[in-house]
Amino acid sequence: MPEWIAGRPLVGRARELGLLHGFVDAVAVDGGALLVVGEAGVGKTSLLDAAAARAAEAGMRVLRASGVEFEAEVSFAGLHQLVAPLIAEIAALPAECRRAVGVAVGLAEGNAPDRLALTNALLALLSQAAGRDAVLVVVDDLQWLDPASATLFGSLARRISGSRIGLLGVVRTGEGGVFEDAGLAEITVGPLDQEAATALLARAFPELPPRAARQVIAEAQGNPLALIELPAHTGTGDPEPPRGRTPVGRRLQLTFARRIDALPAATRAQLLLAALDGTGELFPAVSAADLEPAEHARLIRIHPVTRSIRFRHPLTRSAVVDLSTEEERRDAHRQLARRHPVGSERHVWHLAQAASAPDEQIAQLLEEAALQTKGRGDPVGAIRLLLRAAELSPDPEDDDRRAMFAAYLGVDVTGDLTDLRALAADHGGRRYTAAAAVAAASYLVNSGGDVDTVHRLLLGALGTTARPAAAWDAALTETVYVLQANASFGSRADLQDDYWAALDRIGSEPPESLALGGAAYLDPVRRAAAALPMLDRAIAGIGGQADHGEAVRLGIAALFVDRIPGCRDALWRVVEHGRGGGAVAAALKAFALLGFDAVLGGDWDGVLRLADEGLAATTRRHYRLLGSFLEYDRAMVAAARGERETVRRLADEMTAWAAPNHHGFVLQLAAHAKALDALTHGEFDTAYRHAAGICSPGTVPTHKPAALWVLLDLVEAAVRAGHSEEAAAHAADIHRSRIAELSPRLAMVAAAVAGMTAPATSFHEAFDTALATPRAERRPFTQARIRLAYAERLRRAKSTSEARRQLTDALDTFERLGAAPWAARARTELRATGTPAAHPGSGPAPALTPQEREIAELAAAGLTNKQIAERLYLSPRTVSTHLYHVFPKLGIISRAALRDALERPPDG
């Protein structure tokens, strides 16, 4: 029987080889990624081997990994294969990269790296491995990679252009998973044509009679593996007569099955161990001689040096497993479990596969492994382990708890509420456990269900008995977290009181993220100040947080105390992870948080882009609540820009579903948009009524954190509507609440409302304090409104020069933001101060000094006063003074007109 064709030219593949050789040559210069796609048996692996040989001949380093059908559930198994030969290079990496790779493959302890950090670490490792030469990563059977490795390799493929790192992958047609839509270059390998098929068969079986050859060619349908293997199983080169048109893959499996059946029992047992293990390593007690019959039967190859095993084709591996009995597979898994460290994911996974009946000990090990896997950045792997743990749970409540927790995690990965809804509905009449309750409550909360129903459901699951500290397991943590979130969405004192009472009954300190959420998100007015040091420390470390759910929870805790800027990079990583097929629900929450922050931060065009994308996703996935947050973002931008119909439509949509479901927070957001809309259009009594509805009873109610966003609108509306006593009372309440200690924005607002309500003799100091607040420019719309209010009081106090300075800066900001009604109000005030409005040709204007022209040109280029000051080593106030003199010299009243004015030729 002829040997396999390795080492001889591939027949009929000149086109594919040319493309692969060109790719390898290009990798040596500029890196890149390429997929080889085709049906089973068409020779994809042979082409891969040819490309690897080409790379090695060119002096490139070649690293290989392969997906294995029976270990696709082992987290980061593919990555482990790839980095196993690179232990020395890993040790030489920078600490952060070394930790990221080590944690992912279980070589180090620590917080899981996020996908971007791990991709960067893998890039650094491959660059280290390449040295001065290029490196080619060759991955066979991508369709069977574990999902965590597949996602990582997909990210790597999109990042290696220009790096002298190549990724060459093989995947079966239609089974590419994350690689199918990655936009990578592909080579499609089809069947051999008649001429090539005849030549290959003649090379392999030169003695085959013509009639038999024609029959094989007809049966093989151009599949090279079939051409080599179908004639070989009889040992005579005389194939069986065909019995209809059996698919080629099925005929090959039958061929391999006959060879396996003919092997000694001991050899079949060792093959089964090799097929289920996936590492390719021989057992220490197994002699290579035990597997020689399988090698002679052309089922495996044994490496002459390393003695590792490689199946000649995945179909061979599948046939070995298919021919085994269930008990033989269980026994093999028990043996394989003993090969791995106790408690490791592979050890636990093999134990689970060996189990034939519920076993709480194994279920507990699976649950522990699931939490470790989630912590390593693979929530999909954690879900699979939890579901198997549920299957092996003898106690129905443990079964229920683990299945519900898996479903809850699944929502974050897929963003699909369907499974959660089905599990909640299918609970029958049983009492809800904590895990079941959190699943049902999560569905109701995210889909816009009734707040009170969710509240009763969760309190019922928690019960009334105190729990020891050890009870803070994942299910209890999630239950209390959803109870906290629901209380904030309801925004009622009774919901908040019940939350704190439930926490007291548990009787132990909650996890940090839960504690921060309660203090800074649920009840920031009373409790945030004491928690700010812990919150700031957590935000400082958010860059190392790979658990996207935890990163989002930290962002939520940061929301009302204005710490989102410190979380932006991490939240955008969550968004990118969701866009790439990762944790979708976490990405939708990150959209909402970034939208809230962008409204306050003045990136209003960015708000609209973000809201468009986020609303499309929340609508498609039925996340009614998160969709309303994005509608609020749109409504606030529309309100400031004078787009009244848009505000009314969005606010009405929010109110229509939130009111019957008792979502007080969403109702407050709708009222806030209406208040700003009324302020924008000069309807101050209406604005005050909407704002006071949020801040009543009391100016800063502890159970309505949204009040912290509406305080400026409340007091400004009261002042402009002539409600002086109410405005002064609100300002006094704001001062007593000490919210100015929570963030620079709130300090700026507190000082501003003090200035709005102060006597004519003392308002200057309060306004100056507000405008001198650190990082005030990060909240440009708020800052500009304060300047406008300050200027109005200055003008009435006859301080027109200073009023013009404030109005000029306010007008510039309003125009930049597109807040046309507010810009119009600033222009009106400017005219009232007597600012000249000269036009070209109305007479000679004084020439600009050299420094005035330099400052004007920088301002016309879009730099802020602070940026100009830093560039020219001046103070922002000096820059403002120069621009104050520049505007009348050029006959303009706004920064937007600077460029045209500077381009006009001088008079004369």
JOFENWO-V519942 format. One record per backbone hydrogen bond with DSSP energy under -0.5 kcal/mol. NH is the residue of the N-H (numbers start at 1). CO is the residue of the C=O. E is the energy in kcal/mol with one decimal. If there is no record, write none. Layout:
# JOFENWO-V519942
nh = {NH	NH}
co = {CO	CO}
e = {E	E}
This chain:
# JOFENWO-V519942
nh = {2	8	13	17	18	19	20	21	22	23	24	25	26	27	28	29	30	31	31	32	34	35	36	37	37	38	39	42	47	48	49	50	51	52	53	54	55	56	57	58	59	60	61	63	65	67	68	71	72	74	75	77	80	81	82	83	84	86	87	90	91	92	93	98	99	100	101	102	103	104	105	106	107	108	112	118	119	120	121	122	123	124	125	126	127	128	129	130	131	133	135	136	137	137	138	138	139	139	140	140	142	144	145	147	150	151	152	153	154	155	156	157	158	159	160	162	163	163	165	166	167	168	169	169	170	171	173	175	179	180	181	182	185	187	189	189	190	192	197	198	199	200	201	202	203	204	205	208	213	214	215	216	217	218	219	220	221	222	223	224	225	227	228	229	230	232	233	235	237	239	246	251	252	253	254	255	256	257	258	259	260	261	262	263	268	269	270	271	272	273	274	275	276	277	278	286	287	290	291	292	294	295	296	297	298	299	300	301	303	303	307	309	310	312	316	317	318	319	320	321	322	323	324	324	329	330	331	332	333	334	335	336	337	338	339	340	340	344	348	349	350	351	352	353	354	355	359	363	364	365	366	367	368	369	370	371	372	373	374	375	376	377	378	382	383	384	385	386	387	388	389	390	391	392	393	394	399	400	401	402	403	404	405	406	407	408	409	410	411	412	413	414	415	415	417	421	422	423	424	425	426	427	428	430	437	438	439	440	441	442	443	444	445	446	447	448	449	451	454	455	456	457	458	459	460	461	462	463	471	472	473	477	478	479	480	481	482	483	484	485	486	487	488	489	490	491	492	496	497	498	499	500	501	502	503	504	505	506	507	515	516	517	518	519	520	521	521	522	523	527	528	531	531	532	532	535	536	537	538	539	540	541	541	542	544	545	546	546	548	551	552	553	554	555	556	557	558	559	559	562	563	564	566	567	568	568	571	572	573	574	575	576	577	578	579	580	581	582	584	584	585	585	586	587	588	589	590	591	592	593	594	595	596	597	598	599	600	601	602	602	603	604	607	608	609	610	611	612	613	614	615	616	617	618	619	620	621	622	622	623	624	625	627	628	629	630	631	632	633	634	635	636	637	638	639	640	641	642	643	644	647	648	649	650	651	652	653	654	655	656	657	658	659	661	662	663	664	665	667	668	669	670	671	672	673	674	675	676	677	678	679	680	681	682	683	684	687	688	689	690	691	692	693	694	694	695	704	707	708	709	710	711	714	715	716	717	718	719	720	721	722	723	724	727	728	729	730	731	732	733	734	735	736	737	738	738	739	741	742	743	747	748	749	750	751	752	753	754	755	756	757	758	762	763	766	767	768	769	770	771	772	773	776	778	779	783	784	785	786	787	788	789	790	791	792	793	794	795	796	797	798	799	800	803	804	805	806	807	808	809	810	811	812	813	814	815	816	817	818	818	819	820	823	824	825	826	827	828	829	830	831	832	833	833	834	835	842	853	854	855	856	857	858	859	860	861	862	863	868	869	870	871	872	873	874	879	880	881	882	883	884	885	886	887	888	889	890	891	892	897	898	901	902	903	904	904}
co = {204	5	10	13	14	15	16	17	18	19	20	21	22	23	24	26	26	26	27	165	167	185	169	35	187	171	189	39	43	44	45	46	47	48	49	50	51	52	53	54	56	55	134	136	138	140	144	68	69	71	73	74	76	77	78	79	80	83	84	86	87	88	90	94	95	96	97	98	99	100	101	103	102	102	375	114	115	116	117	118	119	120	121	122	123	124	125	126	127	130	164	61	135	166	63	136	137	168	65	138	170	141	142	72	146	147	148	149	150	151	152	153	154	156	156	30	30	160	160	135	32	137	34	167	139	36	38	172	176	177	177	179	33	35	37	187	188	222	193	194	195	196	197	198	199	200	201	205	209	210	211	212	213	214	215	216	217	217	220	222	41	223	224	225	226	229	229	232	231	237	244	247	248	249	250	251	252	253	254	255	256	257	258	260	264	265	266	267	268	269	270	271	272	273	274	283	285	287	288	289	291	291	292	293	295	294	294	310	301	308	303	280	301	299	313	313	314	315	316	317	318	319	320	321	325	326	327	328	329	330	331	332	333	334	336	336	337	341	344	345	346	347	348	349	350	351	392	359	360	361	362	363	364	365	366	367	368	369	370	371	372	374	373	378	379	380	381	382	383	384	385	386	387	388	390	392	395	396	397	398	399	400	401	402	403	404	405	406	407	408	409	410	410	411	415	417	418	419	420	421	422	424	425	427	433	434	435	436	437	438	439	440	441	442	443	445	444	661	450	451	452	453	454	455	456	457	458	459	468	469	471	473	474	475	476	477	478	479	480	481	482	483	484	485	486	487	487	492	493	494	495	496	497	498	499	500	501	502	503	511	512	513	514	515	516	516	517	517	518	523	524	527	528	528	529	531	532	533	534	535	536	537	538	539	541	542	112	544	546	547	548	549	550	551	552	553	554	555	556	559	558	558	563	564	564	565	567	568	569	570	571	572	573	574	575	576	578	577	413	582	411	412	412	583	584	585	586	587	588	589	590	591	592	593	594	595	596	597	598	599	598	602	603	604	605	606	607	608	609	610	611	612	613	614	615	616	617	618	619	618	622	446	623	624	625	626	627	628	629	630	631	632	633	634	635	636	637	639	638	642	643	644	645	646	647	648	649	650	651	652	653	654	655	657	659	658	662	489	663	664	665	666	667	668	669	670	671	672	673	674	675	676	677	679	678	682	683	684	685	686	687	688	689	690	691	691	701	704	705	706	707	707	710	711	712	713	714	715	716	717	719	718	722	723	724	725	726	727	728	729	730	731	732	733	734	735	734	738	739	739	743	744	745	746	747	748	749	750	751	752	753	754	759	759	762	763	764	765	766	767	768	770	773	775	776	779	780	781	782	783	784	785	786	787	788	789	790	791	792	793	795	794	798	799	800	801	802	803	804	805	806	807	808	809	810	811	812	813	814	815	814	818	819	820	821	822	823	824	825	826	827	828	829	830	831	830	839	849	850	851	852	853	854	855	856	857	859	858	864	865	866	867	868	869	869	875	876	877	878	879	880	881	882	883	884	885	886	887	887	894	895	897	898	899	900	901}
e = {-0.5	-2.3	-0.7	-2.8	-2.3	-2.1	-2.5	-2.9	-2.2	-2.1	-2.7	-2.4	-2.0	-2.4	-1.5	-1.2	-3.3	-0.5	-1.4	-1.9	-2.4	-2.4	-3.0	-0.6	-3.1	-1.5	-0.5	-1.5	-2.0	-2.2	-2.8	-2.1	-2.3	-2.5	-2.4	-2.1	-2.4	-2.5	-2.4	-1.4	-1.6	-2.5	-2.2	-2.6	-2.2	-2.7	-0.8	-1.9	-0.8	-1.7	-0.7	-1.7	-2.3	-1.9	-1.9	-2.4	-1.4	-2.3	-0.6	-2.6	-1.9	-1.0	-1.5	-2.9	-2.6	-2.2	-2.3	-2.3	-2.9	-1.8	-1.9	-0.9	-2.8	-1.4	-0.9	-2.7	-2.8	-2.6	-2.3	-2.6	-2.4	-2.4	-2.4	-2.7	-2.4	-2.2	-2.5	-2.1	-1.4	-2.1	-1.7	-3.1	-0.5	-3.4	-3.3	-0.6	-0.5	-2.6	-2.2	-0.5	-3.1	-1.9	-1.7	-0.5	-2.6	-2.7	-2.0	-3.1	-2.2	-2.1	-2.5	-2.4	-1.1	-1.7	-0.7	-4.0	-0.5	-2.1	-0.6	-2.7	-2.0	-3.2	-2.4	-0.6	-2.2	-2.4	-1.0	-2.1	-2.3	-1.3	-0.6	-1.0	-0.6	-2.7	-3.4	-0.6	-0.6	-3.0	-2.9	-2.2	-2.1	-2.6	-2.2	-2.2	-2.0	-2.3	-3.0	-1.8	-2.6	-2.6	-1.9	-2.5	-2.7	-2.2	-2.4	-3.1	-1.3	-0.6	-1.8	-0.6	-2.4	-2.2	-1.7	-2.7	-2.4	-0.7	-0.9	-0.9	-0.7	-0.7	-1.3	-2.3	-2.5	-2.1	-2.2	-2.0	-2.7	-2.6	-1.8	-1.4	-2.5	-2.6	-1.2	-1.6	-2.2	-2.2	-1.9	-2.5	-2.2	-1.9	-2.3	-2.7	-2.3	-1.7	-1.7	-1.8	-0.5	-1.5	-1.3	-1.0	-0.5	-1.8	-2.9	-1.6	-1.5	-2.4	-0.8	-2.5	-0.5	-2.6	-1.4	-3.1	-2.3	-2.1	-1.4	-1.3	-2.6	-2.2	-2.0	-1.9	-2.8	-1.9	-0.5	-1.1	-2.2	-2.2	-2.5	-2.2	-2.4	-2.2	-2.1	-2.6	-2.4	-1.2	-1.2	-0.5	-1.2	-2.1	-2.7	-2.8	-2.4	-2.0	-2.4	-2.0	-1.6	-1.1	-2.1	-2.4	-2.8	-2.0	-2.5	-2.3	-2.5	-2.5	-2.4	-2.0	-2.1	-2.8	-2.7	-2.2	-1.2	-1.6	-2.0	-1.8	-2.2	-1.9	-2.0	-2.3	-2.4	-2.0	-2.3	-2.4	-2.0	-1.6	-1.3	-0.6	-2.5	-2.8	-2.8	-2.6	-2.3	-2.5	-2.2	-2.1	-2.2	-2.6	-2.5	-2.2	-1.4	-1.0	-1.4	-2.9	-0.5	-2.3	-0.6	-2.7	-2.7	-2.6	-2.3	-2.6	-2.0	-1.1	-0.7	-1.2	-2.9	-2.4	-1.7	-2.4	-3.3	-2.3	-1.8	-2.2	-3.1	-2.4	-2.0	-1.3	-4.8	-2.4	-1.9	-2.3	-2.4	-2.3	-2.3	-2.3	-2.4	-1.6	-2.2	-1.9	-2.2	-1.7	-3.0	-2.5	-2.4	-2.1	-2.6	-2.3	-2.5	-2.1	-2.3	-2.6	-2.7	-2.0	-1.8	-2.2	-2.2	-2.0	-0.6	-1.8	-2.7	-2.1	-1.8	-2.2	-2.3	-2.4	-2.2	-2.1	-2.0	-1.6	-1.3	-2.4	-2.8	-1.9	-2.1	-2.1	-2.9	-0.5	-1.7	-2.3	-1.4	-2.4	-1.3	-0.8	-0.9	-1.1	-0.8	-2.5	-3.1	-2.0	-2.2	-2.6	-2.0	-1.1	-0.5	-1.5	-1.5	-1.8	-0.7	-0.8	-1.0	-2.2	-2.1	-2.1	-2.2	-1.9	-2.4	-2.2	-1.5	-0.6	-1.2	-1.4	-2.7	-0.5	-1.1	-2.2	-1.0	-0.6	-2.7	-2.8	-1.8	-1.7	-2.2	-2.7	-2.4	-2.3	-2.7	-1.7	-1.7	-3.1	-1.2	-1.1	-0.7	-0.6	-0.7	-1.6	-2.2	-2.0	-2.2	-2.4	-1.8	-2.3	-2.8	-2.2	-2.4	-2.2	-2.3	-2.0	-1.6	-2.5	-0.9	-0.6	-1.3	-1.6	-1.9	-1.9	-1.9	-2.7	-3.0	-2.2	-2.0	-2.8	-3.0	-1.7	-1.7	-2.8	-2.4	-1.8	-1.9	-0.5	-0.7	-2.6	-1.3	-1.4	-2.2	-1.7	-1.3	-1.5	-2.0	-2.2	-1.7	-2.0	-2.6	-2.6	-1.8	-2.6	-2.6	-2.1	-1.6	-1.0	-3.0	-1.6	-1.8	-2.5	-2.4	-2.4	-2.8	-2.4	-2.1	-2.2	-2.4	-2.3	-1.0	-1.9	-2.2	-0.8	-1.5	-2.4	-1.6	-2.8	-1.9	-2.3	-2.1	-2.3	-2.2	-2.4	-2.1	-1.9	-2.4	-2.5	-2.3	-2.4	-2.5	-2.7	-1.6	-1.6	-2.8	-1.2	-2.2	-2.6	-2.2	-2.2	-2.4	-3.0	-1.3	-0.7	-0.9	-1.7	-1.2	-2.3	-1.9	-1.9	-1.2	-0.7	-2.5	-2.3	-2.5	-2.6	-2.0	-2.6	-2.7	-2.1	-1.2	-2.6	-1.6	-2.5	-2.5	-2.3	-2.6	-2.4	-2.1	-2.3	-2.5	-2.0	-2.4	-2.0	-0.6	-1.0	-0.8	-1.6	-2.2	-0.6	-2.1	-2.6	-2.5	-2.8	-2.2	-2.2	-2.7	-1.4	-1.9	-2.4	-1.4	-0.7	-1.8	-0.7	-0.7	-2.1	-2.9	-2.3	-2.2	-2.6	-1.4	-1.3	-1.6	-1.7	-1.9	-2.6	-2.8	-2.2	-2.1	-2.3	-2.4	-2.5	-2.6	-2.9	-2.1	-1.6	-2.6	-3.0	-1.9	-1.5	-1.8	-3.0	-1.2	-2.1	-2.6	-1.6	-2.1	-2.7	-2.7	-1.8	-2.4	-3.0	-2.1	-1.9	-2.8	-2.5	-2.0	-2.2	-0.8	-0.5	-2.4	-1.8	-2.2	-2.5	-1.8	-2.0	-2.3	-2.3	-2.0	-2.3	-2.7	-1.8	-1.1	-0.7	-1.4	-1.7	-2.0	-2.6	-2.2	-2.5	-2.7	-2.7	-2.0	-2.4	-2.6	-1.3	-1.5	-2.0	-2.6	-2.6	-2.2	-2.1	-2.4	-0.9	-2.3	-2.0	-2.3	-2.2	-2.4	-2.4	-2.0	-1.5	-2.1	-2.3	-0.7	-1.2	-2.0	-0.8	-2.4	-1.1	-1.9	-2.0	-2.7	-1.5	-0.8	-0.6}
